[in-house]
Amino acid sequence: MKIEYNNLYTHFVMVTEKRQKIISLQHRERIEKYITGIVNNNNCKMYAIYANPEHVHYLISRSPAICEEHIATVIANSSARFINENKLCQGEFTWQQSASAFSVSKKDIDLICQYILNQPEHHRTKTFEEEYNEFLHEYQKTLKPK
C-alpha cells in the first residue's frame, strides 16, 4: 500500500568507537554536510545535526519505506568511509556498532532541533555520558503509563 503522508521523525545519537574524542572542530561541518547528503539521498530530510568530538546528534524525517536501523547503518558506514578516505581524523575512524533512535512528535521538532544545535553550550556543563543517561531516563519516563 502506498503511504501518501507520513509523520516519522527520529532523533539519532551515534557514538565513536570507545567514545574516542576524534571528531575535530576543524572537520565538524564537513562531516555534518556529508551526513546531511546521505540523509537527503535516502528519501529523508535533515532537520538538525551536530557533530561533537565523540558523538553526533541528528533529527530526520524519514520515508516509511526505510527503517531506523537501515538509515543509521547507511549513515554510519558511508560517513566512516568518507572520514577515513579524507583523513579527517588521526588513525582509523569507526562508529560503535549500535546507535540510539528516539521517535519525536511533530510538536517537539523545534525543541529537539534547539537541543541538537545547542550542543556546545550543553556540553560545557555535562559530559556526553551524563547527557546520555539523563536523556534515556527522561525518554523512559515519558513512556510509562500514567
C-alpha positions, 0 to 999 in steps of 0.5 A: 500500500502506498503511504501518501503522508507520513509523520516519522521523525527520529532523533539519532545519537551515534557514538565513536568507537570507545567514545574516542574524542576524534571528531575535530572542530576543524572537520565538524561541518564537513562531516555534518554536510556529508551526513546531511547528503546521505540523509537527503539521498535516502528519501529523508530530510535533515532537520538538525545535526551536530557533530561533537568530538565523540558523538553526533546528534541528528533529527530526520524525517524519514520515508516509511519505506526505510527503517531506523536501523537501515538509515543509521547503518547507511549513515554510519558506514558511508560517513566512516568511509568518507572520514577515513578516505579524507583523513579527517581524523588521526588513525582509523575512524569507526562508529560503535556498532549500535546507535540510539533512535528516539521517535519525536512528535511533530510538536517537539521538532523545534525543541529537539532541533534547539537541543541538537544545535545547542550542543556546545553550550550543553556540553560545557556543563555535562559530559556526553555520558551524563547527557546520555543517561539523563536523556534515556531516563527522561525518554523512559519516563515519558513512556510509562503509563500514567 
